[in-house]
Amino acid sequence: MQTKRTPARTMLFVVIPALLVIVAAVVVFYVVSRPSRAVVGEIQSSQLENGLKMVVYEDPTVPIVSVNVWYRVGSRNEEMGKRGVAHLMEHMMFKGSKNYGPEQHAQEIDQVGGIANAFTREDVTGYWETLPSSQLELALKLEAERMDKLDLTDPKLKSEREVVKEEHRLALQNQPFGHVLSKFRSIAFKDSPYAWTAAGDMSDLDSVTIDYLQNFYHTYYAPNNAVLIVAGNAKASDVFSLARKYFGPIPKNDKVPPIKTIPVPEPTAMQEEQLTMVVQLPIILGGYRLPKAGDPDLPALEVASMILSQGDSSRLRKKLVRAEKIAVGAFGVPLTYRDVGVFIAGAVFTADKDPQKVKNELIAEIERLKTEDVSPAELQKAKNQLTAQDIFGQDALSGIAQSIGEAEVILGDYHEYFKNTEKYSQVTAQKIREVANKYFSREHLTLVVLNPEK
């Protein structure tokens, strides 16, 4: 087990799945022979009077627990002029509380052989610890402490603001892909909070005052705006009892803003923008508007994404990299949020190649899904890949807690966790063609081309 907390805390700006190719028979055997979740672990839930939702996945076969506290706040809750405050708040949660000094939270977890970390995304901010199950009470005590008694001061804000700004530089300003992605979002999600990443904006970060941060903390960091998820060797009754002891005294905040759907204007014509940067390889990044998280069309779109972009035998790589030899890499991935989604596809190529040809071939290969059924072999392989990702993601307690958190906080019901694997079984070639025609239309396409500076 790791014993050090990563200085730059995890932040999901974009996720491009790792390459995973697995023989169908192996996946099927693993699915059939692996004990069901109902056998390995049982999920129970409860709620405190102050509104804190608790979800517990019991697994007595391991000696550890993963403790998560997810708050229903992210960059979607920010306003222009204060972009990045959610991520800044995440950092400040490690800077000490009434009874613990700066970084002492992580140090306490480290001293018992555990790890602690956090992340900020568009729709949620989450804090987690993985530690020996005998130390469950310590984790709950620490999380309750900083939910209610965070020590926010101006010197701490000034110090941590510079850390957040440096992460912004590393993730977006100094990285070609981050630079392109930032511009893409500003176009594709224009006039909505999804137009920026959780990294925020450099000038906006400078404008966040200690009073503004205090108000943000007291508004969103409340038990009735949070979910406690515990996975591992812990009885639900014990978790509920300890949570009642430590979180129970924290008052409910009646001023937590209700969760409302954020309208994201849909493009009515293809949009394209050119960028220049000191890079060796040009990049084309395109994206089609997709439905929000939980939409019934998403399983078919995920399967389509696998067929297009997963592995050396995927369609985009076969066409652009191996057959036409006009790109050195091609990729695609669907990203879904509480209120909107997008399928991102792109290519990286050398400066001697014609960007227009790369763009045309990229779009043509995606649009081929609209007119031709995928083969049975392609369909089965994609389903196996997605099933394998889900299965292996559940082999770690942190992955289980993450999936439960996604189901409860983003989809609204932790029971959706049980549908992760089964949701791909009903996807057919006809369904893929239907969703391709529904979503992969050029009027919904946003393109950004990054050209090397001459």
Phi, psi and omega in degrees: 000138176295152178234006180239138177275132180296128181302315178269102186294151187300136177216122184267094176276320177204144180240119174249110188305145175293153181294131182216107177241125186220141181294137186301319183296324179294316180297313182299317179299318182294319180297318184287318187275338181288136177302143180292160180300328181295331179278314183290314184213148179245138181256130175229153179223159177202177180214137177280164180297333180277004174099356180292120176276137180235131178230127185235127175254111183273125175219094184284001183275356181236155182264016185230169174225149172248120182251124181235139168235115181252129177255139181280067178205138178202201182293342176294340180268002181273163177240157176303136183098345179226031180292126182107357183293328180295317178291322177298320178297321177302315179296320183293338179292348177259005188262014173108153179225193186303317186251003181223138181280177178305132180065003182290331177305306181295325180295320178298319178292318180300320184292340178259011176089021181248181175229151179224145179199184182201168177209154174234131178230187181297319190251352188202153169236127185234146178233137184213155173224141168240124188203170178303142184298337178292345182255018179306315183299322179300315182297316180293321179298316181292319180293321178293324180300312184277346172292329189244337191229037180294140181259097182261121179228160182295317178301320178295320179298314182297321180291312185286333177301322180291327176294316180295320179295323178293321176298323177299316180297316183292322186277327188238303189294320187261002180247125181305313182295319178298322179297315180293317181298319179299316178294319179302313182296321182297334179270309186295326183246031183308144178066029174213161179294345177283358180286351176228159179273173178294347177293335176083208183226137185300313182290326178294321179300324179293338184271353181285120179263167179295326178293319179295319180294319177302316180295320178298315180298311182290339179281314190254335184268074183228153182299326180280005174239021186224161174228130175262123179239126178234128178231132177136206186278074179209135177282140181302320181298323179291319178298314181298320181293315180292322178296321178296325181291316187263320180269334184305319181289347181287124184290148174291147177254107181286354182259010175297124181298136177295149179285118180241150176291129178267118178290131177242107183307135181269135178294147180248358178206153180299135181242137181220140179220143179257137176236156172233146181199157177284092180224159177273325185242128174293157179226137168245126179235123179235156180209139177251139179294132178241168177286171182285171179303138178092353180294140182295345178279346188294321178304317178294323178291326176293319177296317178300320179298319178299316180298322181286323197225358186264111175092168182295336180270005179292158187297316182297318180288319178300319185281304188281323186268312188268318184276302183278337180055042179251359179218153175264348177197147177217145187209167176196148180198137174273135175242129181233141180235180182301324188243352186197164175216168179206140171261116181260131175225150182197175178214146175245132186215169181274157188294343180277353180272153182280114181302325181296320179292318178300314180299313182297318181291323178298311180295319182298321181292323176292317183288344177298335176296339182282338187242341182236134175291141174290154182285156176304323181293317178298316182298312182294320179299316180296318178298318179297320180297315180293320178296318180296318178301317180294315182298309183289335175292336180269359179285344176250140180299326179297324177292322177296312180299321179297314181295320178294319178298316177302314183296316185284314187276317183273315183269344174094001182199121183295342178297339177297341178303324184286349183264000187304312183280317187290339188294342181270346187295332184269000181286129179242168176299322179295320179295322178296318178296321180297312183289328177297317178291331182284323189246332185269058178254148188293333178290346177258010186262133173242132182235138173230129179245124177260117181254144176294140174293136180274000000 
